[in-house]
Amino acid sequence: MMSDTKQNWQSESAKSAVKPLPKCPTCGAPADAKARPFCSSRCADVDLGNWFQGKYAIPAVDAADDTIIDALLAGDMAPPQDEDDR
């Protein structure tokens, strides 16, 4: 049998292991376990619509932009040098 202090410690550690549900990223309400991480299927559909409309985008530089390479080849820009090469 376990001692009372060990049982108390285990029950308290089990209580602290329960984390509150995160907030819905669409409206901020507490998330529902069935629609997680959203609070409802409506908020999930709103988020999906935002993806389809292109509202979520990662800004990027066009990889086909060769102006930097052209400038280096023309000698307009000096290539970066290591401090050891100076």
C-alpha positions in Angstrom: 0.0 0.0 0.0 1.1 3.6 -0.6 1.5 6.1 2.1 -0.9 9.0 2.3 1.8 11.5 1.3 2.6 9.5 -1.9 -1.1 9.3 -2.8 -1.5 13.1 -2.3 1.6 13.8 -4.4 0.3 11.6 -7.2 -3.2 13.1 -7.2 -1.7 16.6 -7.2 0.6 15.8 -10.1 -2.3 14.4 -12.0 -4.2 17.7 -11.4 -1.3 19.8 -12.6 -1.0 17.6 -15.8 -4.4 18.6 -17.0 -3.9 21.6 -19.2 -6.6 24.1 -20.1 -7.8 24.0 -23.7 -6.2 26.6 -25.9 -8.2 29.5 -27.3 -9.8 29.3 -30.8 -7.5 31.1 -33.3 -10.5 32.5 -35.1 -12.6 34.1 -32.4 -10.6 33.6 -29.1 -13.3 31.4 -27.3 -12.1 28.3 -25.5 -11.5 25.5 -27.9 -13.8 22.5 -28.2 -12.3 19.0 -28.0 -14.3 18.0 -31.1 -13.2 20.9 -33.3 -9.8 21.4 -31.8 -8.0 23.8 -32.1 -11.2 25.7 -33.0 -14.3 26.3 -30.8 -16.7 25.1 -33.5 -17.0 23.8 -37.0 -18.0 27.3 -38.1 -14.7 28.8 -36.9 -12.9 26.0 -38.6 -14.7 26.8 -41.9 -13.9 30.5 -41.6 -10.2 29.6 -41.2 -10.4 27.3 -44.2 -12.0 30.0 -46.2 -9.1 32.3 -45.3 -6.6 29.8 -46.6 -8.6 29.4 -49.8 -8.7 33.2 -50.3 -4.9 33.5 -49.8 -5.1 35.5 -46.6 -2.4 33.4 -45.1 0.8 33.8 -47.0 4.5 33.6 -46.3 6.4 36.5 -47.9 9.2 35.3 -50.1 11.8 36.6 -52.5 11.4 35.5 -56.1 14.0 32.8 -56.7 14.1 33.8 -60.4 15.4 37.3 -59.5 18.9 37.3 -60.9 19.7 41.0 -60.5 22.1 40.3 -57.6 24.0 37.7 -59.6 24.1 40.1 -62.6 25.4 42.9 -60.4 28.1 40.6 -58.9 29.2 39.5 -62.4 29.3 43.1 -63.6 31.5 44.0 -60.7 29.0 46.5 -59.2 28.9 44.6 -55.9 31.8 43.1 -54.1 31.2 39.6 -52.9 31.2 39.3 -49.1 34.6 38.5 -47.6 35.5 36.6 -44.5 37.3 38.5 -41.8 40.2 35.9 -42.2 40.7 37.0 -45.9 41.4 40.7 -45.0 
